[in-house]
Amino acid sequence: MAGRILTYEEKDTWIHRLSGVTKMIFFLLWSVTGMLTYDTRVLVVMLLCSLVIFKVSKTEWRQVGTVFKFILLFLCLNLLAVFVFSPYQGTEVYGTKTVLLKLFANHDITAEQLFYEFNIMLKYFTVTPVVLMFIVTTNPSEFAASLNKLGISYNIGYSIAIALRYVPDVQSDFTKIKHAQEARGIEMSSKTSLWDRLKKMSMIIFPLLFSSMDRIDVVSNAMELRGFGKHKKRTWYMGKKLTKSDYLTIVFVVVFMAAALGITFVDGSRFYNPF
């Protein structure tokens, strides 16, 4: 269906065959490691691993391209905000000041600031491929069943599964509303400036919010009419047992996290300082 981009697709890869719980554990531990470390060496290794995993999952650009562009735009705005409001954060972190270019009052470009913002960029790029891979390779129904087998309430599992299942529907609604706006003569393509596109895109938020609320109401009423939540347990059609590959993946990410944080904090600081 047109507009459904970031959605699960069945493929024959070892990542698709992993349990949803395994992928969730990997995603959480990988993200925590990426958030805690500012060690450039660790982040570069994580980035390479993320790209390899993304490639092995056979995720196509058409599935994630639009989302990746929004993330890249957010990253650029974030880096710009860091420089505008805290131009010497890198200098404070690394304890030195190497001016590369003098601009205007209190906004010189320093090697330390560039290196600091480079690490922020790496942190985004190490986590983004794993997040996208998790969404497009995880069957929502199987994920809910796997969570329940770990002792998590099936109500929580179903909530997460529904959220994953309706991500592509929200994207579809966004595309439909965008096309409707363009049919009324509101230009949202690359022909206009970035700032104009952002302002016009913001006009889609309220229609999208209302359509999402309607969908939530329909799903809630349907589940209530079917007696969802009446019993403490339920059976599952899409349940999947953990295999050898699942256990090896979990062991790998735990060992990697321990090694990465050990390297990061070996000198008492989570910042790698080359200056």
C-alpha positions in Angstrom: 0.0 0.0 0.0 1.3 3.4 -0.9 2.6 5.3 2.1 3.3 2.3 4.2 7.1 2.4 4.5 8.5 1.5 7.9 6.8 -1.8 8.4 7.6 -5.5 9.0 8.4 -7.6 6.0 9.0 -11.3 6.1 12.4 -12.3 4.8 14.7 -15.3 5.1 17.6 -13.9 7.1 19.0 -15.0 10.4 18.0 -11.7 11.9 14.4 -12.3 10.9 14.5 -15.8 12.4 15.6 -14.4 15.8 13.0 -14.1 18.5 11.5 -10.6 19.0 12.6 -10.7 22.6 16.2 -11.3 21.5 16.1 -8.3 19.2 14.5 -6.2 21.9 17.3 -7.1 24.4 19.9 -6.4 21.7 18.3 -3.0 20.9 18.0 -1.9 24.5 21.6 -2.9 25.6 23.0 -1.5 22.3 21.2 1.8 22.9 22.3 2.1 26.5 25.9 1.5 25.5 25.6 4.1 22.8 24.1 6.6 25.2 26.7 6.1 28.0 29.9 6.1 26.0 31.6 9.1 24.4 34.6 7.0 23.5 35.2 7.6 19.8 36.9 4.2 19.3 33.9 2.3 20.8 31.4 4.4 18.8 33.2 3.7 15.5 33.2 0.0 16.2 29.5 0.2 17.1 28.8 2.1 13.9 30.5 -0.5 11.7 28.6 -3.3 13.5 25.3 -1.5 13.1 25.9 -1.0 9.4 26.8 -4.7 9.0 23.7 -5.8 10.9 21.6 -3.4 8.8 23.0 -4.9 5.6 22.5 -8.5 6.7 18.9 -7.8 7.5 18.3 -6.9 3.8 16.4 -3.8 4.8 15.7 -1.8 1.7 16.1 2.0 1.5 12.5 2.5 0.4 11.5 1.2 3.9 13.6 3.5 6.0 14.7 6.3 3.7 12.0 8.8 4.7 12.5 8.2 8.4 16.3 8.3 8.1 16.0 11.7 6.4 13.9 13.1 9.3 16.5 11.7 11.7 19.3 13.3 9.8 17.5 16.6 9.7 16.9 16.4 13.5 20.6 15.6 14.0 21.7 18.6 12.0 19.4 20.9 13.9 20.6 19.4 17.2 24.3 19.9 16.3 23.6 23.5 15.2 21.8 24.1 18.5 24.7 22.7 20.5 27.1 25.1 18.7 24.9 28.1 19.1 24.0 27.7 22.7 27.2 25.9 23.9 30.0 26.7 21.5 32.8 25.7 24.0 31.3 22.5 25.4 34.0 20.5 23.8 36.6 22.8 25.3 35.2 22.3 28.8 35.1 18.5 28.2 38.6 18.0 26.9 40.3 20.8 28.8 42.1 22.4 25.9 41.2 25.1 23.3 42.4 24.9 19.7 40.9 27.7 17.7 40.5 26.7 14.0 38.4 29.7 12.8 37.4 32.9 14.4 33.8 33.8 13.7 32.1 36.4 16.1 32.0 37.0 19.8 32.2 33.8 21.8 31.6 31.6 18.8 35.0 30.5 17.5 35.2 27.1 15.8 37.5 24.9 17.9 38.9 21.4 17.2 37.5 20.3 20.6 34.0 21.4 19.7 34.1 19.7 16.3 35.4 16.5 17.9 32.7 16.6 20.6 29.9 17.1 18.0 31.4 14.4 15.8 30.9 12.0 18.7 27.3 13.1 19.1 26.8 12.4 15.4 28.4 8.9 15.9 26.0 8.2 18.8 23.0 8.9 16.6 24.3 6.8 13.7 25.2 3.8 16.0 21.6 3.5 17.3 19.5 4.5 14.2 20.2 1.4 12.1 19.5 -0.9 15.0 16.2 0.9 15.7 15.1 0.7 12.1 16.2 -2.9 11.8 14.3 -3.9 14.9 11.0 -2.4 13.5 11.3 -3.9 10.0 12.4 -7.4 11.1 10.2 -8.0 14.1 6.7 -9.6 13.7 4.5 -7.6 16.2 2.4 -10.7 17.0 5.4 -12.9 17.6 7.0 -10.2 19.7 3.9 -10.0 22.0 3.9 -13.7 22.4 7.6 -13.8 23.2 7.2 -11.1 25.8 4.4 -13.0 27.5 6.5 -16.2 27.7 9.1 -14.2 29.6 6.5 -13.4 32.3 5.5 -10.0 31.0 1.7 -9.4 31.1 0.1 -10.0 27.8 -1.7 -6.6 28.1 1.7 -4.9 27.9 2.9 -7.2 25.1 -0.2 -6.4 23.1 0.2 -2.7 23.7 3.7 -2.8 22.3 2.6 -5.0 19.4 -0.2 -2.7 18.4 2.2 0.3 18.5 4.5 -1.5 16.1 1.7 -2.7 13.9 0.2 0.8 13.6 3.5 2.6 12.8 3.0 2.0 9.1 -0.7 3.0 9.3 0.3 6.3 10.8 2.8 6.8 8.0 0.1 6.0 5.5 -2.2 8.6 7.1 0.6 11.2 7.0 1.2 10.5 3.3 -2.6 10.8 2.5 -2.9 14.1 4.4 0.3 15.4 2.7 -1.1 14.6 -0.7 -4.5 16.2 0.2 -2.7 19.4 1.2 -0.6 19.4 -2.0 -3.9 18.8 -4.1 -5.1 22.1 -2.5 -2.1 23.9 -3.8 0.2 23.8 -0.7 3.7 23.1 -2.0 5.6 20.6 0.2 8.2 19.3 -2.2 11.9 20.3 -2.5 10.9 23.2 -4.7 10.3 25.3 -1.6 12.8 26.2 1.2 13.5 23.8 4.0 11.9 26.2 6.5 8.7 26.6 4.5 8.5 22.8 4.2 8.9 22.4 8.0 6.1 25.0 8.6 3.8 23.3 6.2 4.6 19.9 7.5 3.6 21.1 11.0 0.1 21.7 9.6 -0.3 17.9 9.2 0.2 17.2 12.9 -3.3 18.0 14.1 -5.2 16.0 11.4 -2.8 13.1 12.0 -3.4 13.3 15.7 -7.2 13.2 15.3 -7.0 10.3 12.8 -4.8 8.4 15.3 -7.2 9.1 18.1 -10.1 7.7 16.0 -8.1 4.6 15.3 -7.3 4.1 19.0 -11.0 4.4 19.8 -12.0 1.8 17.2 -9.3 -0.7 18.3 -10.2 -0.2 22.0 -13.9 -0.8 21.4 -13.2 -3.9 19.3 -10.9 -5.4 22.0 -13.4 -4.6 24.8 -16.3 -6.2 22.8 -14.2 -9.4 22.5 -13.5 -9.5 26.2 -9.8 -8.7 26.0 -8.1 -8.8 29.4 -10.8 -10.9 31.1 -8.4 -13.8 31.8 -4.9 -13.7 33.3 -3.5 -16.0 30.7 -4.1 -16.6 27.0 -2.8 -18.9 24.2 -0.6 -17.7 21.4 -0.5 -18.6 17.7 2.8 -16.8 16.9 4.9 -17.9 19.9 8.5 -18.7 19.2 11.0 -20.5 21.5 14.5 -19.1 21.9 17.0 -21.0 19.8 20.8 -21.3 19.9 21.1 -18.2 17.7 19.1 -16.2 20.2 21.3 -17.2 23.1 24.5 -16.5 21.2 23.1 -13.1 20.2 22.2 -12.2 23.8 25.6 -13.4 25.0 27.4 -11.3 22.3 25.6 -8.1 23.2 26.1 -8.5 26.9 29.8 -9.2 26.5 30.2 -6.3 24.0 28.4 -3.9 26.4 30.7 -5.0 29.3 33.8 -4.6 27.1 32.7 -1.3 25.6 31.9 0.3 29.0 35.1 -1.1 30.5 37.1 0.6 27.8 35.0 3.8 28.2 35.5 4.2 31.9 38.9 2.6 32.3 40.4 6.1 33.1 37.4 7.3 35.1 35.9 9.4 32.3 33.5 8.4 29.5 35.2 10.8 27.1 38.1 9.7 24.8 40.5 12.6 24.8 43.0 12.8 21.9 44.1 16.3 22.7 
